[in-house]
Amino acid sequence: MITGLRVLKLLISVAAVNQVWAQTTDSLAVASRHSATYGVEVAGLAASATRTPFWLRANQFGIVPVSSPAGLAIVQTTGRYGLSAAHPNRQLSYGVEVVGNAAPQSRVLIPQAYVSLDMGRFSLWGGRKKEIIGLGDSTLTSGFYAWSGNALPITKVQIGTRGFAPLGFTRGLVSINAFFAHGWFANTDSIQGSFLHQKAVYVRIGRPNSRLRFTGGVLHNAQWGGRSATLPKTLAINGQLPSSFQDYLYVLTAREGGESDSPNLTDFDRLNRVGNHLGSIDFALETTVARWQLMGYYQHPFEDKSGVVFVNMPDGLYGLRLKRQPGTGFGVDNLLIEYLTTLSQSGSITGTVRYDGKDDYFNNYQYRDGWVQDRNVIGTPFFAQLRDVRTDVPFSVNYNVLAIASNRVELIHLGLAGSAGERTRWQLKLSASQHYGAPRRVFSRAVPQFSGLASVSWPLNWLGGSELRTAVALDQGELYTNSLGGWISLRKTWTTSRP
């Protein structure tokens, strides 16, 4: 485990460009002026059942309602102010997005609202920002393991590098990307006032123009602190979970609670670690063959020591992507195949071995809502919540305490994207999974599920240039309610700039 102090040292010693995991990138060579992009979108969806099909709502930052039919209105802007004509890479950047949806339970959401101070290779920002964190293909993925963009973003303050920065003494051969963050989870019925601790370090070997590049790194998340009126005294002292600065140091370093003499800790905290820790250890290899860019990657999950030392192999997300520049006719420009398996979970033995099994990914006895923000799983959306699965799912035991009903999953996912003409784009996602429940609440048999999506984006001359997007999605299986649904949206964007 990489401690927070080590991350801070790395942040001081390196420089970088914008986040590799973000869906957009910013140039460092920005003129000293204000530029902004605005967007307005209206959308509607309907389905054969009251449940929105999986691929119309998954990995959408929590803005698409689970219930159908629904209408959405989205207004957004991003921009930047140059702070110095002499130093164009010093700037203030911002982003705001407001979503209103009309559904059986209508809501107004703010998935993005942040301000960032960008000083050369570093940035300090606060608020909510759309992020996908990990190594892999973010456009066609089934969902990155630990931080997928499936849930409403968590409000946080973050300091870090702005992407991968070459280390000068390596002449650009080695570059580093790192950040350190503190955040605030939304309150739930079971936990209020809990915090997020998050840090990551990624190291890349290979220059941008190298034929072969290797990247590896670790993302460490922890939910900690807060209070609960429902937890027994064995899990929280007078309903208060460890929230002091001393407790934070234990969270930051992921040390075992048994090393502390703090009166805030229960026996549960001392036996385990303070807070709910999880993350992924990622590896990626990139190369170029003819006109195709190839990437192979692996995201390895951990919840405790057994995952950190890979006792839970072969669990993880495996991916292989082929990508080329879009053509002008009909063709495939991006192909991705992923395999997700989480069946091991370090085995089924606990208490009598060096590394306990039954990791029970994304579940936690103190944070009973699981690795969830605003009712959506923060990591891979293929872990199903109890509230979402069908009532006839064959549980082998009657055990209703924990939120994630199915985290023992095997998945094959295929993603394709391409062009149909000079400006028309299409996308296809096909996902076949087998679900086995959770280590402490298994299904009596494998539960199959298929989810698919076909979408097309059409450019229009209307309104001075806009985009029409249509999509059809299907859920068929035994985990979710079978549903066939459609999506249609109209989007207009424009950019302004001034000295």
C-alpha positions as CSV (number, residue, x, y, z in Angstrom):
1,M,0.0,0.0,0.0
2,I,1.3,3.4,-0.9
3,T,0.9,5.9,2.0
4,G,-0.3,9.4,1.7
5,L,3.1,10.8,2.7
6,R,4.7,8.9,-0.2
7,V,2.1,10.3,-2.6
8,L,2.8,13.8,-1.4
9,K,6.5,13.3,-1.9
10,L,5.8,12.1,-5.5
11,L,3.6,15.1,-6.1
12,I,6.4,17.5,-5.1
13,S,9.0,15.7,-7.2
14,V,7.1,15.4,-10.5
15,A,5.1,17.4,-13.0
16,A,2.3,16.3,-15.4
17,V,-0.5,17.1,-17.8
18,N,-4.2,16.6,-17.4
19,Q,-5.7,13.5,-15.9
20,V,-5.3,10.3,-18.0
21,W,-8.6,8.9,-16.8
22,A,-10.7,11.9,-17.6
23,Q,-12.9,11.8,-20.7
24,T,-11.5,15.2,-21.9
25,T,-8.0,16.6,-21.9
26,D,-6.8,20.2,-21.6
27,S,-3.9,21.7,-23.5
28,L,-1.2,23.4,-21.4
29,A,-0.6,26.0,-24.1
30,V,-3.6,28.2,-23.4
31,A,-3.7,31.8,-24.4
32,S,-4.3,34.4,-21.7
33,R,-8.0,34.7,-22.3
34,H,-11.4,33.3,-21.3
35,S,-12.7,30.5,-23.4
36,A,-15.9,28.5,-22.6
37,T,-17.9,25.7,-24.1
38,Y,-21.7,25.5,-23.5
39,G,-24.1,22.6,-24.0
40,V,-27.8,22.0,-23.9
41,E,-29.4,18.6,-24.3
42,V,-33.0,17.3,-24.1
43,A,-33.6,13.5,-24.0
44,G,-36.3,11.0,-23.5
45,L,-36.4,7.3,-22.8
46,A,-39.1,4.6,-22.7
47,A,-39.1,0.9,-22.2
48,S,-41.3,-2.2,-22.3
49,A,-41.0,-2.5,-18.5
50,T,-40.9,0.1,-15.7
51,R,-37.1,-0.5,-15.3
52,T,-34.7,1.3,-17.6
53,P,-32.5,-1.2,-19.5
54,F,-29.0,-1.5,-18.0
55,W,-26.9,0.1,-20.8
56,L,-29.1,3.2,-21.0
57,R,-28.2,4.1,-17.4
58,A,-24.9,2.4,-16.5
59,N,-21.7,4.5,-16.4
60,Q,-23.7,7.7,-16.9
61,F,-22.6,9.4,-13.6
62,G,-25.9,8.6,-12.0
63,I,-28.1,11.0,-14.1
64,V,-30.3,8.5,-15.8
65,P,-33.3,7.3,-13.8
66,V,-33.7,3.6,-13.0
67,S,-37.5,3.9,-13.6
68,S,-38.9,4.4,-17.1
69,P,-40.3,6.3,-18.9
70,A,-38.3,9.5,-18.3
71,G,-37.3,12.8,-19.8
72,L,-34.1,14.7,-19.2
73,A,-32.8,18.2,-19.7
74,I,-29.1,18.9,-19.4
75,V,-27.3,22.2,-19.2
76,Q,-23.6,22.4,-18.9
77,T,-20.5,24.6,-19.3
78,T,-16.8,24.3,-19.0
79,G,-14.2,27.0,-19.4
80,R,-11.0,28.6,-18.3
81,Y,-9.5,32.0,-17.5
82,G,-5.8,32.6,-18.3
83,L,-4.1,34.2,-15.3
84,S,-1.0,35.5,-16.9
85,A,0.0,36.4,-20.5
86,A,3.6,35.5,-19.6
87,H,2.6,32.1,-18.2
88,P,-0.2,30.7,-20.3
89,N,-0.2,27.4,-18.4
90,R,-1.4,29.2,-15.3
91,Q,-5.2,29.3,-15.3
92,L,-8.5,28.9,-13.5
93,S,-10.7,26.3,-15.1
94,Y,-14.3,25.3,-14.1
95,G,-17.2,23.1,-15.0
96,V,-20.9,23.1,-14.2
97,E,-23.6,20.6,-15.2
98,V,-27.2,20.6,-14.1
99,V,-29.6,17.7,-14.9
100,G,-33.3,17.7,-14.4
101,N,-35.2,14.5,-15.0
102,A,-38.9,13.9,-15.2
103,A,-39.6,10.3,-14.1
104,P,-41.7,8.5,-11.6
105,Q,-39.3,10.1,-9.0
106,S,-38.3,13.4,-10.6
107,R,-35.0,15.0,-9.4
108,V,-32.6,17.8,-10.1
109,L,-29.0,16.6,-10.0
110,I,-25.6,18.4,-10.2
111,P,-23.1,15.8,-11.5
112,Q,-20.4,18.4,-12.1
113,A,-19.6,21.7,-10.3
114,Y,-15.9,22.4,-9.7
115,V,-13.2,25.1,-9.8
116,S,-9.6,24.2,-10.5
117,L,-6.4,26.2,-10.1
118,D,-4.0,24.9,-12.7
119,M,-0.4,25.9,-12.2
120,G,1.8,24.4,-14.9
121,R,2.0,20.7,-14.2
122,F,-0.1,20.7,-11.0
123,S,-3.7,21.4,-10.2
124,L,-5.8,22.0,-7.0
125,W,-9.5,21.7,-7.5
126,G,-12.6,21.4,-5.4
127,G,-16.2,20.4,-6.0
128,R,-17.7,17.6,-8.1
129,K,-16.0,16.4,-11.3
130,K,-16.8,13.6,-13.7
131,E,-13.9,11.1,-13.5
132,I,-13.1,7.6,-14.5
133,I,-10.1,6.4,-12.6
134,G,-7.9,3.5,-13.7
135,L,-5.9,2.2,-16.7
136,G,-8.0,1.0,-19.6
137,D,-10.3,2.1,-22.4
138,S,-12.9,4.5,-20.9
139,T,-15.2,4.7,-24.0
140,L,-16.4,1.2,-24.5
141,T,-15.6,-0.4,-21.1
142,S,-18.0,-2.4,-19.1
143,G,-16.9,-0.2,-16.2
144,F,-13.6,0.3,-14.5
145,Y,-13.4,-1.8,-11.3
146,A,-13.1,0.8,-8.5
147,W,-14.2,4.1,-10.0
148,S,-16.2,3.7,-13.1
149,G,-18.3,6.8,-13.6
150,N,-21.5,4.8,-12.7
151,A,-22.4,7.0,-9.7
152,L,-23.0,10.6,-9.1
153,P,-19.5,12.2,-8.4
154,I,-18.5,12.7,-4.8
155,T,-17.7,16.2,-3.6
156,K,-14.0,16.4,-2.9
157,V,-10.9,18.5,-2.8
158,Q,-7.9,17.2,-4.7
159,I,-4.3,18.1,-5.4
160,G,-2.3,16.3,-8.0
161,T,-0.5,16.3,-11.3
162,R,-2.3,17.1,-14.5
163,G,-1.7,13.7,-16.1
164,F,1.6,12.0,-16.9
165,A,4.8,14.0,-16.3
166,P,8.2,12.9,-17.6
167,L,10.9,12.7,-15.0
168,G,13.7,14.9,-16.2
169,F,16.6,12.7,-15.2
170,T,15.1,9.8,-17.3
171,R,15.0,12.0,-20.4
172,G,11.3,11.4,-20.7
173,L,11.5,7.6,-20.5
174,V,9.6,7.5,-17.2
175,S,6.6,9.6,-16.2
176,I,4.4,9.7,-13.2
177,N,0.8,10.7,-12.5
178,A,-0.5,11.0,-9.0
179,F,-3.1,12.7,-6.8
180,F,-4.3,13.0,-3.2
181,A,-7.9,13.8,-2.3
182,H,-10.4,14.2,0.6
183,G,-14.1,14.0,0.0
184,W,-17.6,13.9,1.5
185,F,-20.1,11.1,0.9
186,A,-23.8,11.9,0.6
187,N,-25.8,11.1,3.7
188,T,-27.9,7.9,3.7
189,D,-30.5,6.4,6.0
190,S,-27.8,4.3,7.7
191,I,-24.7,6.6,7.7
192,Q,-24.4,10.4,7.9
193,G,-21.3,12.6,7.6
194,S,-18.8,10.0,6.3
195,F,-15.7,10.9,4.4
196,L,-13.7,9.7,1.4
197,H,-9.9,9.3,1.4
198,Q,-8.5,8.7,-2.0
199,K,-5.0,8.6,-3.5
200,A,-3.4,7.1,-6.6
201,V,0.0,6.8,-8.3
202,Y,0.6,5.6,-11.8
203,V,4.1,5.1,-13.4
204,R,4.6,4.9,-17.1
205,I,7.7,3.6,-18.9
206,G,8.0,4.7,-22.4
207,R,7.9,8.1,-24.2
208,P,4.7,9.3,-26.0
209,N,6.1,8.3,-29.4
210,S,7.6,5.0,-28.1
211,R,6.5,1.8,-29.9
212,L,5.9,0.1,-26.6
213,R,4.8,1.6,-23.3
214,F,4.1,0.0,-19.9
215,T,2.1,1.6,-17.2
216,G,1.4,0.4,-13.6
217,G,-0.2,2.0,-10.6
218,V,-2.5,1.7,-7.6
219,L,-5.8,3.5,-6.6
220,H,-6.6,3.4,-2.9
221,N,-10.0,4.5,-1.7
222,A,-11.4,4.5,1.9
223,Q,-14.8,5.5,3.3
224,W,-14.4,6.5,6.9
225,G,-15.9,8.5,9.8
226,G,-19.5,9.4,10.1
227,R,-22.3,8.5,12.5
228,S,-25.1,6.0,12.5
229,A,-28.2,5.5,14.7
230,T,-28.6,1.9,13.5
231,L,-25.2,0.3,14.1
232,P,-24.8,-1.8,17.3
233,K,-22.2,-0.8,19.9
234,T,-19.9,-3.6,18.5
235,L,-19.5,-1.6,15.3
236,A,-19.8,2.1,16.5
237,I,-19.4,3.7,19.9
238,N,-22.6,5.6,20.7
239,G,-23.3,5.6,17.0
240,Q,-20.0,7.5,16.2
241,L,-17.5,5.9,13.8
242,P,-13.8,6.9,14.2
243,S,-13.5,10.5,12.9
244,S,-10.6,12.1,14.6
245,F,-7.4,13.3,13.0
246,Q,-5.6,10.4,14.7
247,D,-8.1,8.0,13.1
248,Y,-7.5,9.8,9.7
249,L,-3.8,8.9,10.0
250,Y,-4.8,5.3,10.4
251,V,-7.0,5.5,7.3
252,L,-4.3,7.3,5.3
253,T,-1.6,4.7,6.0
254,A,-4.1,1.7,6.0
255,R,-2.6,0.5,9.3
256,E,-4.4,-2.1,11.4
257,G,-6.6,-0.5,14.1
258,G,-5.1,-2.9,16.7
259,E,-2.0,-0.7,16.8
260,S,-4.0,2.2,18.2
261,D,-5.0,3.0,21.8
262,S,-7.7,5.4,20.7
263,P,-10.9,5.2,22.7
264,N,-12.9,5.8,19.5
265,L,-12.2,2.3,18.1
266,T,-14.4,-0.8,18.6
267,D,-13.0,-4.3,18.6
268,F,-14.2,-4.5,15.0
269,D,-11.9,-1.5,14.1
270,R,-9.0,-3.0,16.0
271,L,-9.3,-6.4,14.3
272,N,-9.6,-4.8,10.8
273,R,-8.6,-1.4,9.6
274,V,-10.2,1.9,10.4
275,G,-12.7,2.6,7.6
276,N,-13.8,0.7,4.5
277,H,-10.7,0.3,2.2
278,L,-10.8,-0.9,-1.4
279,G,-9.2,-0.1,-4.7
280,S,-7.3,-1.6,-7.7
281,I,-3.8,-2.3,-8.8
282,D,-3.6,-1.7,-12.5
283,F,-1.3,-2.7,-15.3
284,A,-1.4,-1.7,-19.0
285,L,0.7,-2.4,-22.1
286,E,0.4,-0.3,-25.2
287,T,1.9,-0.8,-28.7
288,T,1.2,0.1,-32.3
289,V,0.8,-2.4,-35.1
290,A,0.3,-1.0,-38.6
291,R,-2.5,1.6,-38.2
292,W,-3.9,0.1,-35.0
293,Q,-3.1,1.1,-31.4
294,L,-3.2,-1.9,-29.1
295,M,-3.8,-1.8,-25.4
296,G,-3.9,-4.7,-23.0
297,Y,-4.8,-4.0,-19.3
298,Y,-5.6,-5.7,-16.0
299,Q,-7.3,-4.1,-13.0
300,H,-6.7,-6.2,-9.9
301,P,-9.2,-5.6,-7.0
302,F,-8.3,-5.4,-3.3
303,E,-10.3,-4.9,-0.1
304,D,-7.6,-6.0,2.4
305,K,-4.2,-7.6,2.6
306,S,-5.2,-10.7,0.7
307,G,-5.9,-8.6,-2.4
308,V,-2.8,-6.5,-2.0
309,V,-0.6,-9.6,-2.2
310,F,-2.8,-11.2,-4.9
311,V,-4.2,-14.1,-2.9
312,N,-7.5,-13.4,-4.7
313,M,-6.1,-14.1,-8.2
314,P,-7.4,-14.4,-10.9
315,D,-10.0,-11.9,-9.8
316,G,-10.1,-8.6,-11.8
317,L,-10.9,-6.9,-15.0
318,Y,-9.0,-7.9,-18.1
319,G,-9.2,-5.9,-21.4
320,L,-7.8,-5.9,-24.9
321,R,-8.5,-2.8,-27.1
322,L,-7.7,-2.1,-30.8
323,K,-8.1,1.5,-32.0
324,R,-7.4,3.5,-35.1
325,Q,-8.2,6.9,-36.6
326,P,-11.9,7.1,-37.8
327,G,-12.4,6.6,-41.5
328,T,-14.8,8.4,-43.8
329,G,-16.9,5.3,-44.8
330,F,-18.5,2.6,-42.8
331,G,-16.1,0.8,-40.6
332,V,-14.9,-0.3,-37.1
333,D,-12.5,2.2,-35.5
334,N,-12.5,0.8,-31.9
335,L,-12.8,-2.7,-30.7
336,L,-12.7,-3.8,-27.1
337,I,-13.2,-7.2,-25.4
338,E,-13.2,-7.4,-21.6
339,Y,-13.4,-10.3,-19.1
340,L,-14.4,-9.7,-15.5
341,T,-14.1,-12.4,-12.9
342,T,-14.6,-12.0,-9.1
343,L,-15.3,-15.5,-8.1
344,S,-12.2,-16.2,-5.9
345,Q,-12.4,-13.4,-3.3
346,S,-9.4,-15.0,-1.6
347,G,-11.3,-18.2,-0.9
348,S,-14.0,-19.2,1.6
349,I,-11.9,-19.6,4.8
350,T,-11.8,-16.9,7.5
351,G,-10.2,-16.6,10.9
352,T,-7.8,-19.6,10.7
353,V,-5.4,-18.5,7.9
354,R,-2.9,-15.7,7.4
355,Y,-5.1,-14.0,4.7
356,D,-8.8,-14.2,5.3
357,G,-11.2,-15.1,2.4
358,K,-14.7,-14.0,1.7
359,D,-13.5,-10.6,0.7
360,D,-17.1,-9.6,-0.2
361,Y,-16.2,-6.9,-2.6
362,F,-18.0,-3.5,-2.1
363,N,-19.8,-4.7,1.0
364,N,-19.0,-3.6,4.6
365,Y,-20.6,-4.2,8.0
366,Q,-20.2,-0.6,9.2
367,Y,-21.0,1.1,5.9
368,R,-24.0,-1.0,5.1
369,D,-25.0,0.8,1.9
370,G,-21.8,-0.6,0.3
371,W,-19.5,1.1,-2.1
372,V,-22.4,3.3,-3.3
373,Q,-23.1,7.0,-3.9
374,D,-26.6,8.3,-4.3
375,R,-28.0,4.7,-4.8
376,N,-25.5,3.8,-7.6
377,V,-22.4,1.6,-7.3
378,I,-19.3,3.6,-7.6
379,G,-17.2,0.9,-9.2
380,T,-18.2,-1.7,-11.8
381,P,-21.9,-1.6,-12.5
382,F,-22.0,-5.4,-12.8
383,F,-22.1,-5.7,-9.1
384,A,-25.8,-5.7,-8.4
385,Q,-27.5,-4.1,-5.4
386,L,-30.2,-6.0,-3.5
387,R,-32.7,-3.3,-4.3
388,D,-32.2,-3.8,-8.1
389,V,-32.4,-7.5,-8.5
390,R,-35.6,-9.5,-9.2
391,T,-37.5,-10.9,-6.3
392,D,-37.3,-14.4,-7.6
393,V,-33.5,-14.5,-7.6
394,P,-32.6,-17.9,-6.0
395,F,-30.8,-16.9,-2.7
396,S,-29.7,-20.0,-0.8
397,V,-30.0,-18.3,2.6
398,N,-32.2,-15.5,4.0
399,Y,-29.6,-12.9,4.7
400,N,-30.6,-9.3,4.1
401,V,-28.0,-7.2,5.9
402,L,-25.6,-6.1,3.2
403,A,-26.4,-4.0,0.2
404,I,-24.5,-5.7,-2.7
405,A,-26.5,-8.8,-3.6
406,S,-24.2,-10.1,-6.3
407,N,-20.4,-9.4,-6.3
408,R,-19.4,-12.9,-7.5
409,V,-19.6,-12.3,-11.2
410,E,-18.2,-13.7,-14.4
411,L,-18.6,-11.4,-17.4
412,I,-17.7,-11.3,-21.1
413,H,-18.1,-7.9,-22.6
414,L,-17.7,-6.8,-26.3
415,G,-17.6,-3.1,-27.3
416,L,-17.5,-1.8,-30.9
417,A,-17.5,1.7,-32.3
418,G,-17.0,3.1,-35.7
419,S,-18.2,5.5,-38.4
420,A,-20.9,5.4,-41.0
421,G,-19.9,8.3,-43.2
422,E,-17.8,11.3,-42.5
423,R,-19.6,12.5,-39.3
424,T,-22.0,9.7,-38.2
425,R,-20.8,7.6,-35.4
426,W,-22.2,4.3,-34.1
427,Q,-21.5,2.1,-31.0
428,L,-22.4,-1.4,-29.9
429,K,-22.1,-3.0,-26.4
430,L,-22.8,-6.6,-25.7
431,S,-22.5,-8.0,-22.2
432,A,-23.1,-11.6,-21.1
433,S,-22.7,-12.3,-17.4
434,Q,-23.2,-15.1,-14.8
435,H,-24.0,-14.1,-11.2
436,Y,-23.4,-16.2,-8.1
437,G,-24.4,-13.9,-5.3
438,A,-22.0,-12.8,-2.5
439,P,-19.7,-14.9,-0.3
440,R,-22.1,-14.8,2.6
441,R,-25.3,-15.0,0.6
442,V,-24.7,-17.2,-2.5
443,F,-27.2,-17.9,-5.1
444,S,-28.3,-21.6,-5.2
445,R,-27.3,-21.6,-8.9
446,A,-25.7,-19.4,-11.5
447,V,-28.0,-16.6,-12.6
448,P,-27.5,-15.6,-16.3
449,Q,-28.0,-12.0,-17.6
450,F,-27.5,-10.4,-21.0
451,S,-27.5,-6.6,-21.6
452,G,-26.9,-5.0,-25.0
453,L,-26.9,-1.5,-26.6
454,A,-26.8,-0.2,-30.1
455,S,-26.5,3.6,-30.6
456,V,-26.0,6.1,-33.5
457,S,-25.1,9.7,-33.3
458,W,-26.3,11.8,-36.3
459,P,-25.0,15.3,-37.1
460,L,-27.7,17.8,-38.0
461,N,-27.5,21.2,-39.6
462,W,-30.4,22.4,-37.5
463,L,-29.7,25.2,-35.0
464,G,-26.5,25.9,-36.7
465,G,-25.1,22.5,-36.0
466,S,-26.4,19.9,-33.5
467,E,-26.4,16.2,-32.8
468,L,-29.2,13.7,-32.7
469,R,-28.5,10.5,-30.7
470,T,-30.7,7.4,-30.8
471,A,-30.2,4.1,-28.9
472,V,-31.9,0.8,-28.3
473,A,-31.0,-1.4,-25.3
474,L,-32.1,-4.8,-24.1
475,D,-32.0,-6.7,-20.8
476,Q,-32.8,-10.4,-21.0
477,G,-32.0,-12.8,-18.2
478,E,-32.8,-13.8,-14.7
479,L,-31.1,-11.0,-12.6
480,Y,-33.0,-7.9,-13.8
481,T,-36.5,-7.4,-15.1
482,N,-36.5,-8.1,-18.8
483,S,-36.8,-4.8,-20.7
484,L,-36.5,-3.4,-24.2
485,G,-36.0,0.3,-24.3
486,G,-35.1,3.3,-26.5
487,W,-33.4,6.6,-26.1
488,I,-33.5,9.8,-28.2
489,S,-31.7,13.0,-27.5
490,L,-30.9,16.3,-29.2
491,R,-27.7,18.1,-28.2
492,K,-26.4,21.6,-29.1
493,T,-22.9,22.8,-28.2
494,W,-21.1,26.0,-28.9
495,T,-17.8,27.7,-27.9
496,T,-16.9,31.3,-27.1
497,S,-13.6,33.0,-26.4
498,R,-12.5,36.5,-25.7
499,P,-9.2,38.3,-24.9
